[in-house]
Amino acid sequence: MQKKDIFRKIVLFVSIFLILFSFLEIKARTMFRSRTDLSDKHLFFEEQRQNLEVLVLGPSLIDKGINPQYFDMPAFNLGYSGQDFYIDYEVLNLYKDKMPKLKWLVLDLSIAGIVNDSSVTDAVIWKDFFWKLHIPPRNKNIIDILLNTSVFFRDHYLFIDYFIEKEHASPNPIINSFYVPDPPPNDSYLLKSGFRFTCTIRSEEDLKDHAKKAIEHMETLKKKDKIVKENIDYFDKILAIAYKKGWNVIIVTTPKIKYYLDYIDVESKNEFNAIVEGFLKKYPNVIYKDFRNDPQFIQEDFLNAFHLNYRGAAKITRSINEIIKSNPI
Amino acid sequence: MLFNSFSFLIFLPLVVLIYFSIPNRYRNIFLLIVSYYFYACWKAEYLILIFISTLVGYGLAILMENKHFSGPARRKLLLVISIAVNLAILFMFKYFNLFNDTLRKLFDYFNIFYNMPDFKLLLPIGISFYTFQVLSYTIDVYRKQKQPEKNLIIFGLYVSFFPQLVAGPIERSSHLIPQFKKEHFFDFSRLKDAFFLILYGYFKKVVIADRLALFVNYAYNDPYQNTGLISILATVCFAFQVYCDFSGYTDIARGSAKIIGFDLMENFNYPFISKSMTEFWRRWHISLSSWIHDYLYSPLVISKRHWGKTGIIFSLIVSFALMGLWHGASWNFLIFGLIHGLIVSVEFSTLKYRKMIQNRLKPFWFNFLSVSLTFSIWCFTLIFFRSKTIGDAFYIIRHLFDNFSLSIQIREYRHFGFAVTIILLIIFELIQFLRRRFNLKEIIYSMPIFIRWTVYYAMVFSIIIFGFFKKIAFVYFQF
């Protein structure tokens, strides 16, 4: 075969591949715009952002742990499972000029959050917030960023569920309301306030076991000093935005069960305290509230070793609300 | 650089393009540079180990031909130096911590203070593979079965040729070195074959092996939570995972080499249809088992020939034990190898009785029973291979038949992931079955272009849609 023919054949093969890929890419983009709990959260947020006075950001600790229903002013919980400081920063950066009435920003800060390597976070779940510019996980090279721009490539494994179920699987039922019926018929809901209402109460043994595993997992993350530094930098950037916008910030460390706290070594605790001190010194608009050893939280308030359930969420939100009330702007 | 990374998909076509664009005399040096680059993408510092291994293997082999070293004692001394240097590097980087830890436990037991710190170094990937290549070359030169290679570039390539550098196949100098001396021309039919091979390799790796890995890791990371059924299923899945992972790597390696005109040896020959473990080891990781046969087992048998049958059994057990340990610095692997050594020895000793059984049973039943038994034994030994500790392995074995409930919660599988994985595995086995019966490649090639290309696109898109792209390293990289 002539070189020219070979070249033509290869070009034709690649061109057909690209056409087929583009077709599937378009299909994927249409398909995955269907409803998910995050897209609903996004929708709820868009509906309310103009009137919001309190915005809560953070990972699942916040998503499940702060119920805006107990604030005295319009509030929204924009936390989400796996949401790290990088995503917090991206979200805030995107909406900082779109929340005209915002006065308070509530942020989570925990040892796990500081050591968390978000480059392994499943960034696909954030597509609903960053649809036009598909957000790449941080610290990746140009190839990964390019691959991230293809929804089909990134979400290919969802095709299977889609073709069988004909819908994008949603982990929790969504209630288009600020309240859950009493008694709740299911374990978990996403409410209109962005709060993920979880009812589960676990036994003490389960909590202990979970605490042990969680700490073991955290130990594996702790060694990455670069990640810690980046996380702190992103948190700092968030505080800088808040300072510039004139918002007050409440940094909270959510309660954890005693066994979990006992497992954490003194060195980590001291490092963490030093980081908090640093932020408090740098930003005068920041209040810190540590709920870790707060005696009001009992076993029945926990979903697991470090996540609160709806009971714990009610308690902590009331406490934060008290802080806001006692620090009027 | 991983074969299952996007970087490799850019790297390979670039290498092919440049390789065929430059004059033949520069091609080997070009291949050597890209091979070192390929390795340096993982950890450039460890290239020094490849350099040492290359220079030692090259230099001592040349010296063996020197008239000053032509006496048997001096030649033997050179051989010993080459083996010692290569094995010392392997030992320091791979086995020192195991040795140190065992020594520490032993001293602790006798209440003796011992405080030698562990090496906190990453295991250089591919070290066991290229070390064995250098060793086989030196031994061949010592045995005068091979002339020493005078060209350092060619010898350097023999040690570090990028398609097979990190996980084999462990090539022999007599097979690979002559290929570096030939001029290779671009051949479209080779490109087609290579494309097919690489696609099939990717299918095995990212569609079958990496999907199965999710379940296997889930079960083996915390075996104490498993029911017996989960442990059994995970072990069977691991058998397919490790096969698809390693043979997938080999296919990609062979395909990549094929495009630029090189033929690497077959490493697998449908091992799961073996009717005995002896046959299994002739079909599984062929380049390693034949290496062990030629450079360890055969010399041992010869040296112990006065022991008769016992000598063969002794040689089998020692060879398999060391082959087990080759896989990793853990006593698990030693147990894995010892069990295989024992089983192959039992097979050797009972050959007459097995023949009698074969004569009494109908061929279908004999084949069915022998294949099932061989596969079950393989799976059983894999428990030691995959478990993190010996304690984990024994726990799994003790509780294999404890509880037969099945509930799997793996986030990445989502709703139907596990079922889809099993269906894909069945499809894969069906393809394997058809490949054994028919020459699928030729059948596809003889079809009209429309059907042929449909098959190619179906393969490509099945990899993209069903593949699991989380850059899971190949299992055999750790060896």
Interface residues (C-beta under 8 A of the other chain):
Chain A: M1 K3 I6 F13 I16 F17 L20 F21 L24 I143 D144 L147 F152 F153 H156 Y157 L158 F159 I160 D161 I164 E165 A169
Chain B: F6 S7 I10 F186 F188 L191 E412 R414 H415 F416 G417 V420 W453 Y456 Y457 V460 F461 I464 I465 F466 G467 F468 F469
